[in-house]
Amino acid sequence: MEYTELIKKRRSIRKYDLAKPVSEELVNKVLEAARLAPSACNIQPVHLVVIRDKKIKEELKEAYGREWFYTAPVIIAGCVDVDASWKRSYDNFNSAFVDLAIAFDHLLLAAANEGLGTCWICAFNPVVAAKLLRVPSNIKVVALTPLGFPAEEPAGRPRKELKEIVHREKY
């Protein structure tokens, strides 16, 4: 699909076709897109946890309790190593969360390109998710997404005009 059309087509999907499994090949395609994402100083602090096991997905409802989420065919947790990531010398800004955002965006767009649905989720309890997924203490769970074939086609959401968000030369 042409890239601009792909960006326009991608939607947050909250209803999945549970009768249609997601192949390991498709999962690997979207994971590969995330792997190829740029990161600060190419440190690549991103880690992805792929969850297919029904019991683990069921346990994740303690972190995020929406049924459409934990019953999706696949769940992917986007994590970062906050100790290994690049830090800006001027103010010690940690690039880990930006690096994860770039990788996750690559993953979501690759999924849409393959006809899969996703929904970027940050409104979850990261402490509970980390415990359930046995994530080491230096790794932070930043985002979650279900992954599956959509059972809905939501309309696009309104977007601000360029003139509302773009500033030229100075703010």
Helices and strands as residue ranges (DSSP letters): H 3-9, H 24-35, G 40-42, E 46-51, H 54-59, G 60-62, H 67-70, E 74-81, H 96-113, E 117-118, H 126-132, E 139-148, H 162-165
